[in-house]
Amino acid sequence: MIEHPTWRSLIYRLAEEYPDCLMLNFTIKLISDAGFQGEITSISTAAQQIEVFSRVLKSSIVGFLQSSDDWQNSVNECAKMVCHGAQTYVYSQVIVHILSQEPRGGAIMKRLGQEITRCAQQSGHDVTPITLALTPGESWRGARTALAAMLSRDALNPADISVLFRAYTQPEPPPVHLLRIPQFLELLVDSLFKSGSKLNPEHKSKYMYLLAYATSVCEGVTPGRPIKEELKATVQAIEKIHTVCSSSASSSELIAELPTLYHCIRFPVVGMGVLVWVECVVTEPSYFKLCTEHCPVHLALLDEVASCHQLLHHRLLRLLIQLFESPQDELEILVQLELKKMLLDRMVNLLSRGCVVPVLRYIKQCWQRGDTDISLIRYFITEVLDAIAPPYTQEFVQLVLPMVENEEITGTMRAEGENDPVSEFIVHCKAHYVVT
């Protein structure tokens, strides 16, 4: 029976409906032993037996490691399975933690563990005790207690921040990885860069110091002797940008601050802070209604963030998509089109900085859904054809060529003969690539 897909699917459905049936659980184990664990998508079915769950977890981790541009979906699928229950969460996180200690690929597994933690937090679970239990540095009880209190409440407070500040300014501070828990870093960034965030001026410098320490200091060869060469410059950059972000300056006033902003954005933590700040400002409902520039200064800053920090590309694209799809009904139709063209310019810049496949996938989805003005798709294709040159990857051709060949999109862009960019691209692709 288990050799046939139809019978296997029936067994999966029955096991979901009758989780306590010993015969069905035994059959699920046989299916897993036969190598079909990738089909077991039901978490409750897999979680019944540790052997089955281990194989499904392995398949999920392998899928994550083999994914490239679609890694976020792979992470979400893996995290959803792991967060099925307390036992599956602890078991999976311990395995991921052990794998993260490996010299080859350990950093990738550490990232997977962090994404799983984030998924659990977004589901409303307090997993702080498990996170800290898997974080070395047990001898620093004061710092760990202060950190645990803030993570459990998902909020910072001056008293616990002061405890951490004193710990990290002493001659032999705790290990820096205690501060590098993503949830804590996000709380620090939000408190310093989000519009409307109120900090006690007396403690503000402590927040800045801890954020700079977490993002610029690395452990030295001798325990307790960290390398702090970049700490001072990072603190100064955070201070300068925090002053700009908290000043409520208008776009015209920000122009005077551009040299400072562009200089400081080179620091990764400042790039993240600027992105968080811009997100808060440009997602205000009245922002574009009051905006007079063709390209607002806030969005121009995103181009610089894209140039300097490849790891922020996915979050930046998410913001651009949110703005592109947000209704701007108070604006005239032509103004809305110009606004969307400006956002497409930002996407083309993002594409030119290396975020190629995610941008093209999104635009192709817009075209296939039919909910985007065809003139905007045509504008995007025109800009892309002006910016690219061969050789191309097979995936790039498969994403772009159907849009370029579409008569409705590029019909008006073609000239007599084959001297226009559209015809040249089509001829080149059909001559050098397998077009499906």
Contacts in CASP RR format, 6 or more apart in sequence:
PFRMAT RR
TARGET T0000
AUTHOR 0000-0000-0000
METHOD contacts of the structure
MODEL  1
MIEHPTWRSLIYRLAEEYPDCLMLNFTIKLISDAGFQGEITSISTAAQQI
EVFSRVLKSSIVGFLQSSDDWQNSVNECAKMVCHGAQTYVYSQVIVHILS
QEPRGGAIMKRLGQEITRCAQQSGHDVTPITLALTPGESWRGARTALAAM
LSRDALNPADISVLFRAYTQPEPPPVHLLRIPQFLELLVDSLFKSGSKLN
PEHKSKYMYLLAYATSVCEGVTPGRPIKEELKATVQAIEKIHTVCSSSAS
SSELIAELPTLYHCIRFPVVGMGVLVWVECVVTEPSYFKLCTEHCPVHLA
LLDEVASCHQLLHHRLLRLLIQLFESPQDELEILVQLELKKMLLDRMVNL
LSRGCVVPVLRYIKQCWQRGDTDISLIRYFITEVLDAIAPPYTQEFVQLV
LPMVENEEITGTMRAEGENDPVSEFIVHCKAHYVVT
1 7 0 8 1.000
1 8 0 8 1.000
1 11 0 8 1.000
1 27 0 8 1.000
2 8 0 8 1.000
2 11 0 8 1.000
2 27 0 8 1.000
2 30 0 8 1.000
2 31 0 8 1.000
2 34 0 8 1.000
2 36 0 8 1.000
3 34 0 8 1.000
8 31 0 8 1.000
8 36 0 8 1.000
8 39 0 8 1.000
9 39 0 8 1.000
11 24 0 8 1.000
11 27 0 8 1.000
11 28 0 8 1.000
11 31 0 8 1.000
12 28 0 8 1.000
12 39 0 8 1.000
12 40 0 8 1.000
12 41 0 8 1.000
12 42 0 8 1.000
12 45 0 8 1.000
14 21 0 8 1.000
14 24 0 8 1.000
15 21 0 8 1.000
15 24 0 8 1.000
15 25 0 8 1.000
15 27 0 8 1.000
15 28 0 8 1.000
15 42 0 8 1.000
15 45 0 8 1.000
15 48 0 8 1.000
16 42 0 8 1.000
16 44 0 8 1.000
16 45 0 8 1.000
18 24 0 8 1.000
19 25 0 8 1.000
19 44 0 8 1.000
19 45 0 8 1.000
19 48 0 8 1.000
25 48 0 8 1.000
25 49 0 8 1.000
28 40 0 8 1.000
28 45 0 8 1.000
28 46 0 8 1.000
28 48 0 8 1.000
28 49 0 8 1.000
28 52 0 8 1.000
29 49 0 8 1.000
29 51 0 8 1.000
29 52 0 8 1.000
31 37 0 8 1.000
31 39 0 8 1.000
31 40 0 8 1.000
32 40 0 8 1.000
32 51 0 8 1.000
32 52 0 8 1.000
32 55 0 8 1.000
32 56 0 8 1.000
35 55 0 8 1.000
37 46 0 8 1.000
37 52 0 8 1.000
37 55 0 8 1.000
37 56 0 8 1.000
37 58 0 8 1.000
37 59 0 8 1.000
38 56 0 8 1.000
38 59 0 8 1.000
40 46 0 8 1.000
40 52 0 8 1.000
40 56 0 8 1.000
43 80 0 8 1.000
43 81 0 8 1.000
43 84 0 8 1.000
43 88 0 8 1.000
44 84 0 8 1.000
45 52 0 8 1.000
46 52 0 8 1.000
46 53 0 8 1.000
46 56 0 8 1.000
46 81 0 8 1.000
47 53 0 8 1.000
47 84 0 8 1.000
47 85 0 8 1.000
47 87 0 8 1.000
47 88 0 8 1.000
50 91 0 8 1.000
53 88 0 8 1.000
53 91 0 8 1.000
56 81 0 8 1.000
57 78 0 8 1.000
57 81 0 8 1.000
57 82 0 8 1.000
57 92 0 8 1.000
57 95 0 8 1.000
60 74 0 8 1.000
60 77 0 8 1.000
60 78 0 8 1.000
60 81 0 8 1.000
61 78 0 8 1.000
61 96 0 8 1.000
61 99 0 8 1.000
61 109 0 8 1.000
61 112 0 8 1.000
63 74 0 8 1.000
63 78 0 8 1.000
64 71 0 8 1.000
64 74 0 8 1.000
64 75 0 8 1.000
64 78 0 8 1.000
64 112 0 8 1.000
65 108 0 8 1.000
67 73 0 8 1.000
67 74 0 8 1.000
68 357 0 8 1.000
69 357 0 8 1.000
69 358 0 8 1.000
69 361 0 8 1.000
72 314 0 8 1.000
75 112 0 8 1.000
75 115 0 8 1.000
75 116 0 8 1.000
75 119 0 8 1.000
76 119 0 8 1.000
78 112 0 8 1.000
78 115 0 8 1.000
78 116 0 8 1.000
79 115 0 8 1.000
79 116 0 8 1.000
79 118 0 8 1.000
79 119 0 8 1.000
79 120 0 8 1.000
80 119 0 8 1.000
81 88 0 8 1.000
82 88 0 8 1.000
82 89 0 8 1.000
82 92 0 8 1.000
82 93 0 8 1.000
82 116 0 8 1.000
82 119 0 8 1.000
82 120 0 8 1.000
83 89 0 8 1.000
83 116 0 8 1.000
83 119 0 8 1.000
83 120 0 8 1.000
83 123 0 8 1.000
83 125 0 8 1.000
89 116 0 8 1.000
89 120 0 8 1.000
89 125 0 8 1.000
89 127 0 8 1.000
89 130 0 8 1.000
90 130 0 8 1.000
92 116 0 8 1.000
93 113 0 8 1.000
93 116 0 8 1.000
93 117 0 8 1.000
93 130 0 8 1.000
93 134 0 8 1.000
94 134 0 8 1.000
96 109 0 8 1.000
96 110 0 8 1.000
96 112 0 8 1.000
96 113 0 8 1.000
96 116 0 8 1.000
97 113 0 8 1.000
97 134 0 8 1.000
99 106 0 8 1.000
99 109 0 8 1.000
100 106 0 8 1.000
100 107 0 8 1.000
100 109 0 8 1.000
100 110 0 8 1.000
100 113 0 8 1.000
102 109 0 8 1.000
114 182 0 8 1.000
117 127 0 8 1.000
117 131 0 8 1.000
117 182 0 8 1.000
117 183 0 8 1.000
118 182 0 8 1.000
118 183 0 8 1.000
120 127 0 8 1.000
121 127 0 8 1.000
121 154 0 8 1.000
121 183 0 8 1.000
126 152 0 8 1.000
128 148 0 8 1.000
128 151 0 8 1.000
128 152 0 8 1.000
129 148 0 8 1.000
131 151 0 8 1.000
131 181 0 8 1.000
131 183 0 8 1.000
132 144 0 8 1.000
132 147 0 8 1.000
132 148 0 8 1.000
132 151 0 8 1.000
135 177 0 8 1.000
135 178 0 8 1.000
135 181 0 8 1.000
136 175 0 8 1.000
136 177 0 8 1.000
137 144 0 8 1.000
137 174 0 8 1.000
137 175 0 8 1.000
137 178 0 8 1.000
138 144 0 8 1.000
140 167 0 8 1.000
140 174 0 8 1.000
140 175 0 8 1.000
140 178 0 8 1.000
142 163 0 8 1.000
142 167 0 8 1.000
143 163 0 8 1.000
143 164 0 8 1.000
143 167 0 8 1.000
143 168 0 8 1.000
143 174 0 8 1.000
143 178 0 8 1.000
144 178 0 8 1.000
145 163 0 8 1.000
146 159 0 8 1.000
146 160 0 8 1.000
146 161 0 8 1.000
146 163 0 8 1.000
146 164 0 8 1.000
147 160 0 8 1.000
147 164 0 8 1.000
147 178 0 8 1.000
147 179 0 8 1.000
147 181 0 8 1.000
147 184 0 8 1.000
149 157 0 8 1.000
149 160 0 8 1.000
150 156 0 8 1.000
150 157 0 8 1.000
150 160 0 8 1.000
150 161 0 8 1.000
150 184 0 8 1.000
150 187 0 8 1.000
151 181 0 8 1.000
151 183 0 8 1.000
151 184 0 8 1.000
154 183 0 8 1.000
154 187 0 8 1.000
155 187 0 8 1.000
156 187 0 8 1.000
156 188 0 8 1.000
156 191 0 8 1.000
156 207 0 8 1.000
158 200 0 8 1.000
158 202 0 8 1.000
158 203 0 8 1.000
158 206 0 8 1.000
161 203 0 8 1.000
161 206 0 8 1.000
161 207 0 8 1.000
161 210 0 8 1.000
162 203 0 8 1.000
162 206 0 8 1.000
164 179 0 8 1.000
164 206 0 8 1.000
164 210 0 8 1.000
165 206 0 8 1.000
165 209 0 8 1.000
165 210 0 8 1.000
167 173 0 8 1.000
167 174 0 8 1.000
168 174 0 8 1.000
168 179 0 8 1.000
168 209 0 8 1.000
168 210 0 8 1.000
168 213 0 8 1.000
169 209 0 8 1.000
172 224 0 8 1.000
172 225 0 8 1.000
173 224 0 8 1.000
173 226 0 8 1.000
175 219 0 8 1.000
175 224 0 8 1.000
176 213 0 8 1.000
176 214 0 8 1.000
176 217 0 8 1.000
176 218 0 8 1.000
176 219 0 8 1.000
176 226 0 8 1.000
179 185 0 8 1.000
179 210 0 8 1.000
179 213 0 8 1.000
179 214 0 8 1.000
180 214 0 8 1.000
184 214 0 8 1.000
185 211 0 8 1.000
185 214 0 8 1.000
185 215 0 8 1.000
188 207 0 8 1.000
188 210 0 8 1.000
188 211 0 8 1.000
188 214 0 8 1.000
189 211 0 8 1.000
189 269 0 8 1.000
189 272 0 8 1.000
189 273 0 8 1.000
189 276 0 8 1.000
190 197 0 8 1.000
190 276 0 8 1.000
191 197 0 8 1.000
191 199 0 8 1.000
191 207 0 8 1.000
192 199 0 8 1.000
192 207 0 8 1.000
192 208 0 8 1.000
192 211 0 8 1.000
192 238 0 8 1.000
192 242 0 8 1.000
192 245 0 8 1.000
192 273 0 8 1.000
193 241 0 8 1.000
193 242 0 8 1.000
193 245 0 8 1.000
193 273 0 8 1.000
193 274 0 8 1.000
193 276 0 8 1.000
193 277 0 8 1.000
194 276 0 8 1.000
194 277 0 8 1.000
194 280 0 8 1.000
195 245 0 8 1.000
195 248 0 8 1.000
195 277 0 8 1.000
195 280 0 8 1.000
195 281 0 8 1.000
196 246 0 8 1.000
196 280 0 8 1.000
197 246 0 8 1.000
199 207 0 8 1.000
204 242 0 8 1.000
205 239 0 8 1.000
208 235 0 8 1.000
208 238 0 8 1.000
208 239 0 8 1.000
208 242 0 8 1.000
209 235 0 8 1.000
211 238 0 8 1.000
211 269 0 8 1.000
212 231 0 8 1.000
212 234 0 8 1.000
212 235 0 8 1.000
212 238 0 8 1.000
212 269 0 8 1.000
213 231 0 8 1.000
215 234 0 8 1.000
215 267 0 8 1.000
215 268 0 8 1.000
215 269 0 8 1.000
216 228 0 8 1.000
216 230 0 8 1.000
216 231 0 8 1.000
216 233 0 8 1.000
216 234 0 8 1.000
216 267 0 8 1.000
216 269 0 8 1.000
217 226 0 8 1.000
217 227 0 8 1.000
217 228 0 8 1.000
217 230 0 8 1.000
217 231 0 8 1.000
218 226 0 8 1.000
218 227 0 8 1.000
219 226 0 8 1.000
219 227 0 8 1.000
220 226 0 8 1.000
220 227 0 8 1.000
233 267 0 8 1.000
234 267 0 8 1.000
234 269 0 8 1.000
237 263 0 8 1.000
237 264 0 8 1.000
237 267 0 8 1.000
237 270 0 8 1.000
238 267 0 8 1.000
238 269 0 8 1.000
238 270 0 8 1.000
240 260 0 8 1.000
240 264 0 8 1.000
241 260 0 8 1.000
241 261 0 8 1.000
241 264 0 8 1.000
241 270 0 8 1.000
241 273 0 8 1.000
241 274 0 8 1.000
244 254 0 8 1.000
244 257 0 8 1.000
244 260 0 8 1.000
244 261 0 8 1.000
245 273 0 8 1.000
245 274 0 8 1.000
245 277 0 8 1.000
249 257 0 8 1.000
251 291 0 8 1.000
251 293 0 8 1.000
251 296 0 8 1.000
251 297 0 8 1.000
251 298 0 8 1.000
254 261 0 8 1.000
254 297 0 8 1.000
254 298 0 8 1.000
255 297 0 8 1.000
258 297 0 8 1.000
261 274 0 8 1.000
261 301 0 8 1.000
261 304 0 8 1.000
262 304 0 8 1.000
264 270 0 8 1.000
265 271 0 8 1.000
265 274 0 8 1.000
265 301 0 8 1.000
265 304 0 8 1.000
265 305 0 8 1.000
265 308 0 8 1.000
266 308 0 8 1.000
268 308 0 8 1.000
268 309 0 8 1.000
268 311 0 8 1.000
271 305 0 8 1.000
271 308 0 8 1.000
271 309 0 8 1.000
271 312 0 8 1.000
272 309 0 8 1.000
272 312 0 8 1.000
274 301 0 8 1.000
274 305 0 8 1.000
275 302 0 8 1.000
275 305 0 8 1.000
275 312 0 8 1.000
275 315 0 8 1.000
275 316 0 8 1.000
275 319 0 8 1.000
278 298 0 8 1.000
278 299 0 8 1.000
278 301 0 8 1.000
278 302 0 8 1.000
278 319 0 8 1.000
279 319 0 8 1.000
281 287 0 8 1.000
281 298 0 8 1.000
282 288 0 8 1.000
282 296 0 8 1.000
282 298 0 8 1.000
282 299 0 8 1.000
282 319 0 8 1.000
282 323 0 8 1.000
283 319 0 8 1.000
283 322 0 8 1.000
283 323 0 8 1.000
283 326 0 8 1.000
287 296 0 8 1.000
288 328 0 8 1.000
288 331 0 8 1.000
288 339 0 8 1.000
289 328 0 8 1.000
289 330 0 8 1.000
289 331 0 8 1.000
294 338 0 8 1.000
294 342 0 8 1.000
295 342 0 8 1.000
295 345 0 8 1.000
299 342 0 8 1.000
299 343 0 8 1.000
299 346 0 8 1.000
302 316 0 8 1.000
302 319 0 8 1.000
302 320 0 8 1.000
302 346 0 8 1.000
303 346 0 8 1.000
303 349 0 8 1.000
305 312 0 8 1.000
305 316 0 8 1.000
306 312 0 8 1.000
306 313 0 8 1.000
306 316 0 8 1.000
306 349 0 8 1.000
306 350 0 8 1.000
306 353 0 8 1.000
306 355 0 8 1.000
307 353 0 8 1.000
310 353 0 8 1.000
310 354 0 8 1.000
310 355 0 8 1.000
313 350 0 8 1.000
313 353 0 8 1.000
313 354 0 8 1.000
313 355 0 8 1.000
313 358 0 8 1.000
314 355 0 8 1.000
314 358 0 8 1.000
316 350 0 8 1.000
316 355 0 8 1.000
317 347 0 8 1.000
317 350 0 8 1.000
317 355 0 8 1.000
317 358 0 8 1.000
317 359 0 8 1.000
317 362 0 8 1.000
320 343 0 8 1.000
320 346 0 8 1.000
320 347 0 8 1.000
320 350 0 8 1.000
321 362 0 8 1.000
323 343 0 8 1.000
324 340 0 8 1.000
324 343 0 8 1.000
324 344 0 8 1.000
324 347 0 8 1.000
328 335 0 8 1.000
328 336 0 8 1.000
328 339 0 8 1.000
331 339 0 8 1.000
337 373 0 8 1.000
337 375 0 8 1.000
337 376 0 8 1.000
340 373 0 8 1.000
340 376 0 8 1.000
341 376 0 8 1.000
341 379 0 8 1.000
344 376 0 8 1.000
344 379 0 8 1.000
344 380 0 8 1.000
344 383 0 8 1.000
345 383 0 8 1.000
347 359 0 8 1.000
347 362 0 8 1.000
347 363 0 8 1.000
347 380 0 8 1.000
348 359 0 8 1.000
348 380 0 8 1.000
348 383 0 8 1.000
348 384 0 8 1.000
348 387 0 8 1.000
350 359 0 8 1.000
351 359 0 8 1.000
351 360 0 8 1.000
351 384 0 8 1.000
351 387 0 8 1.000
352 387 0 8 1.000
356 396 0 8 1.000
357 395 0 8 1.000
357 396 0 8 1.000
357 399 0 8 1.000
360 396 0 8 1.000
360 399 0 8 1.000
360 400 0 8 1.000
361 399 0 8 1.000
363 377 0 8 1.000
363 380 0 8 1.000
363 403 0 8 1.000
364 399 0 8 1.000
364 402 0 8 1.000
364 403 0 8 1.000
366 372 0 8 1.000
366 376 0 8 1.000
366 377 0 8 1.000
367 377 0 8 1.000
367 403 0 8 1.000
367 406 0 8 1.000
367 409 0 8 1.000
374 408 0 8 1.000
374 409 0 8 1.000
377 403 0 8 1.000
377 409 0 8 1.000
378 409 0 8 1.000
378 410 0 8 1.000
378 412 0 8 1.000
378 413 0 8 1.000
381 400 0 8 1.000
381 403 0 8 1.000
381 404 0 8 1.000
381 409 0 8 1.000
381 410 0 8 1.000
381 413 0 8 1.000
382 413 0 8 1.000
382 421 0 8 1.000
384 400 0 8 1.000
385 404 0 8 1.000
385 421 0 8 1.000
385 422 0 8 1.000
385 425 0 8 1.000
386 421 0 8 1.000
390 428 0 8 1.000
390 432 0 8 1.000
391 432 0 8 1.000
392 400 0 8 1.000
392 429 0 8 1.000
392 433 0 8 1.000
394 433 0 8 1.000
394 434 0 8 1.000
397 429 0 8 1.000
397 433 0 8 1.000
397 435 0 8 1.000
398 435 0 8 1.000
398 436 0 8 1.000
400 425 0 8 1.000
401 425 0 8 1.000
401 426 0 8 1.000
401 429 0 8 1.000
401 435 0 8 1.000
403 409 0 8 1.000
403 410 0 8 1.000
404 410 0 8 1.000
404 422 0 8 1.000
404 425 0 8 1.000
404 426 0 8 1.000
405 426 0 8 1.000
410 422 0 8 1.000
411 422 0 8 1.000
413 420 0 8 1.000
413 421 0 8 1.000
413 422 0 8 1.000
414 420 0 8 1.000
414 422 0 8 1.000
414 423 0 8 1.000
415 423 0 8 1.000
417 423 0 8 1.000
418 424 0 8 1.000
418 427 0 8 1.000
429 435 0 8 1.000
END
